[in-house]
Amino acid sequence: MPANRRELFAAVMAVAAARRMKAQDGPVTIPGKRPLIVHNDRPEDLETPLKYFDTWVTPNDAFFVRQHIPRPAAIDPAAHRVQVNGMVSKPSQLSLADLEKLPQHTVPATLECTGNGRAFYSPKVPGIQWGRGAVGNAEWTGPRLGDVLKLAGVDASARHVEIDGADTGIAQTPDFLRSMPIEKAMHPATLLALKMNDESPQIHGFPVRLIVPGWDGTSWVKWITRLTARAEMSGGFFMNPGYRYPKYARPPGSAAVPAELEVIEGMPVKSTLTAPEDGSKAALAPLVIRGFAWAGENAIERVDVSTDGGARWQPAQLSPQKLPFAWRLFTLNWTPQAPGYYTLLSRATDTAGRVQPIVPAWNPSGYLWNGIDRVGVTVEKA
């Protein structure tokens, strides 16, 4: 990337590092939240402990939080407006009341931080060292973005929509701007959400948050204030050089080739083991292995679990929700045959035939970790 852009990227990372707190040995309490793992306190970067992942819908008070820049001060819902402009025949300023008058739709969808699992890459890469908990599944409700664009008379030649929110950069941090192709913007599952699990939590981007099911969390812009139909992709920092992924795999530890970086869109197939926890001890008795799996824009077809480090695999039992965009819970009843140390693995397959890899391709930003999950458990005599 050009020198000035490299310098800007370094400055942004330095500002983030200066604010970063070391993840606590134990969860820390944040107002409105259960005790979560704190990576940053301002802006908030909060990870969900695995023990909270015991329901299909993740409660709002247990849901992870990722902020690139400090969230805006309290927003007055009555005064909040969403500007729709650019390549439209009827530019408008929409209030919440205007958005509430449109048909409301509910979409279950898994939201995952692009860097979830970054801590597992080797060699290590800079950035927040997320473990397994920068992900959650919620039911999002609001009008379709496509309906809003149609009412504004979006031009047939518009190819992208630029999205801005009420948060603004500080110091050398640029404003958080994103854009998406018009096809995804018009997809019936893409929403301007007014509710998250029937609530409107400001910390999660409300009163209006963009929901882009199946795509990385960076696309899900919060505190929406502007939608601009454009002929070209937005050139904002968080579109380029930020949040791009190598088109071709390169050796671990090597630098990215700017010309080979592509904007991240759909997410890969992935599973996570939630119980027993890594490093835990269990009695020599029947126990239940638990977890969840998701696959971006696809649905989960199956999850296989191994209790012997991958020598043999067994199909897990899946929850009934076989839906695109949303995760499925899985369980496997297991009775260890003898005391000892066991390596448990989970491997997901989606409806498109994608299979979770043993090791994902390394990349210098630590994005899209989706390697076969593994935990170690020591079984002891009761």
N, C-alpha and C positions, 0 to 999 in steps of 0.2 A: 504494500500500500504506500502512497506517497508519504514523504517524511512528515509533512504537517499532520496528516491523519494518524500516523504512528505516534506522534507526540501527543495528539489529542487523546488517543486511546490510552496512552501511558498515564496522562494526567487524570483521566476519569478513573482508571484503576487505582491510582494513588489516593484520590479522594475517598474512594470506597474503602481502601485498605486502612486509611487513617481513622475511619469511623468504625471499622470492624471490631467486634468483640470476639474474644476466643469463646468458642462454644462451651457452655458451662458443663461441669461434670454431671449435674443433674438438671432437670427442667426448671425454668424460671417463670414466675407468674407475670403476665401482662394483662392490664385491664381488659375485661371482656373475653378473656381466653382462659382455658385450662392451663396448667403449667406446660409450657412448650420449651423446646430447645432453642435458645437464643443465639443466633450467629451475629446479628447486628441489632442494636436497639433503636437507632435512628439513621437512616430509614429502617423500618422493621423487616427483619429477615428471620422468620420463625418456623422451625421444623416440627412436624408432628411426631411424637414418640409412637413407636410401633404398637404399643398396648392400646392406643385409641382406635386402631383400625379393626373394629369388631362389628361394624354394621355396613350395609351396602351404601347408605347415604352417610357421608362424613358430617357430623354436626358442625355448625359454624364455629362454635367455641373451641373446636379441636382442629379446625382447618388451618393448613400452613399459610404463611404470608410471605410474599416476595415483593419488596418495593425497590425500585431502582433509585429513586430520589424521594425526599421526604413527602409524605402525603399532604394534600392541601388541608388548610384549617377547616373547621366544621362548615359544611355546605348547607345552605338553607334550601330545602327541597322546593319550597314555593317559588323561590327566585331562580332556581337552576334552569338553564336553557341549553339546548343542543342546537348548534348552528349547522344547517345543511346547505352547502354551497358548491362552487366549482362548476362542473359541466352538468348543470341542471337548469330546467326552464323555470322553476319556481323555488328560488332560494327561500329558506324559512328559518325561523327560530322556534323550536319546539319546547314547550313546557312539559313537566311531568304529566300534567293533566291531559295534554295533547297525546302523549305516548300511551297513557292509560286508556284512552278512547279507542285505540287501535286493537284489533284482535290480539289476544294474549295467548302465548304458546309456552308450554313447559317442555324442556329438553334435559334429560339426564345426561351428564357429560363429566368425564374425568379431566380435571385440570392438573397439569404437571409442569413444574419449572423445567426449563430447558436444561439446566445444570443438575437436575436431580441425579444423585449417584456419582457426582464428580469426585468424591473422596476415594472412589474405588479405582480410578485410573492410575496406571503405572507406566512411565514415570508421572509423578504428580504434576498438576497444572495449577496456575493461579486462579483465584476466584473463591467464592464461598464453597466450603467443603461440605456440601450437602451429603447426607447419607441416603436412607431410603424414604424419608418422610416429607419431601417437598412435592407432595401429590395429594389429591383428595377427590372424592366423587360427590357431586351435588346435583340437585334439581334446580334448574335456572328458568325463570319465567319472565316474559316480556314480549314486546312486539318484534316481528322479524325485521332485521335490517333491510331486507329486500323490499318490504312494504313501505318503509320510510323513504327509501330511494325512489320507488315508483311514484309515491305521492309528490315528491319533489321534481318529478319529470326528468329522471336521469337520462342523459344523452346516450344514444345507442353506441356512440364511438368512445365512450368512457371505458377505460380498461382497468383502472385501479381506483380504490377509495383510500384516501389518507385519513387517519384517525388521530385526534389529539384529546388529551384529558386535562383536568384542572391542575395536576401537579406540574411544577416548573422546576427546571434545573437550578442549582446553586453553584457558586464559584465557577469552575470551568466545566461543570457537568452540563451537557446539552439537554435541551427539552426532549422529553420522551415522545417521539412521533413514530407511528407505524403505518404501513399500508398493506393492502391485500388485493389480489386480483378480483375483478368484478364478479367472476364466476363464484368465488367463495362468499363474497359479500351477499350475493343474491340467493345463496343456498337456503332452503327453508329452515335449516337448523341453526343458522347464524342469527343471533338475537342481540337486541339491546335490552339486556336484562334489568328489570326493576326489582326482582326478588331473587334471593338465594336461599333455598330451603324455607320459603315463605317469610323471609326477613330481608332487611336492606342494610347490611352492616357496612358502615362507612370505611372501615379498615380494609374491606374487600372490594372497594371501588364504587360504591353506591353513593348517590341515587341511581346512576345509570352506568352499567358496565357492559362492554362488548364481550359476547360469548362466541368463540370460534371453535366449535366442537371438533376434536381430533387433531387440532394444531397445537403447537407449543404454547406455553403460557405467556410468552412475550407478545403474542398476537392478541391476547385478551385485554385490551387497553381498559384502564379504570377511569372513573370520574369523567365520563365522556362529555366533551364540550363542543367538538367540531367534527363533522364528516364532510370531506371534500372529494367530489368525483373528479378524477384526473385522467389524462391520456397516458401518463407515465407513472412508474413506480416512484414513491417518495424517495428523496435522496437524503433523508435524515440519518444522523449518526447511528441510531439503533436499527437501521436497515442495512447500512454499509459504512464501516466495516463490521459493526456489531451484529451478532446473531446470524452468522453464516457458517456453513458446514462444508468441509472439503468434498468435492465431487468424486475425487479419487483418494483411496486410502494411502497414507504415507507412513514411513517407519515411525514408531513411537519415539517421541522426543524431537522430531523434526519440525521445522517451521512450516507454516501454511504458505501456499502459493496463492496470492490474492486473486489471480485470474481464474483459479479453480474453485473459488468459494461460491456457494449458492445459498439463497435465502432459505432458512428452515421453515418448513410448512408442516406436513403431516408427521405424526410421531410414530416410532417403531413399536413392534410388539414386545411386551415386557411382563414379567411377573415378580412379585415380592412375597417373601415368606415373613409372616408376622408372629407366628408361634410354632414351636418354642423359639425364644430369642437366642441370638448368637451368643455363645459363651455360657449359656445357662446349664443347669443341672436338672435331671429328671429322674424319677424313681423307675425301677424296673417293673413297669406296669403299662397297661394300655394308655396311649395318649393320642391327641388329635393334632395333626399338622395343619396349620391354617395359613391363608394368604389371599392375595387378590391379583388379578391379571387384567391387562388392558392393551389396546392395539390401535391407538390413534383413530382413524376414520373407519376402522373395521371392528367387527365383533370378535370376541374370543371363542374359538372352536373347541379347544381342549387345553388342559394343563396336565403335564406329567410330573411326578415327584419321584425322586430317588432317595433312599435312606442309606445307601452304601457308597456314596461318592461318585455315582454315575454308572456303576456296573450294571445295575438293573433299574428299570423305570416302571411305575404304575400310574394308570390314569387316576386323577383326582376327581372327586365329586364336585360339580359346579353348581352355583346358584342359578335360578331359572332365568335371570335377566340376560338373554342373549341379544344385546343391542349394539349397534354401532355407537362409537363415542364413549361408552360407559364401561366401567370395569365389571368383572364377575368375581365373586368370592369363590374360593376353593377350599376343600378339606380332604384330608386323607387320614383314616384311622390306622394307627401303627402300634404294634406291640414289639418292642425290642426283644431279641432272643437271648441277650446276654449283656452283662455290664460292659462298659467301654465308651470310647469316644466315637461319635457318629457324625458324618458330614451329610447334611440334608440339602438336596438341590430341587429347584423348581424350574420348569421349562414350558413356556406357553407357545401355542400355535393359534394363529388367527384364521378368519374365514377366507382370507386371500392366500392362505398357504404359507405365510411367513412364519418362520420358527425362530425363537429366541436363540441367539448365538452363544457359544461357550464364552467367547471374549469379544466384545464389540470393537470396532475399528477405533484406534486411538486418534484423538484430534486435540490440537493445542489449546482449545477453549474448554475442553471437558464437557461437551454437550452430548446429549442423547445416549447416556449409558444405559444399556439394556442387556448386559451379559446375564447368563443363567445365574439366578440368585442362589446363594449358598450360606448356610449357617452351621455352626458346630455345636453339638450338645453332648454333654457327658451323662451317661446313664449309670446310675448307682443302684446297688441293692437296697431295697426298702428297709 
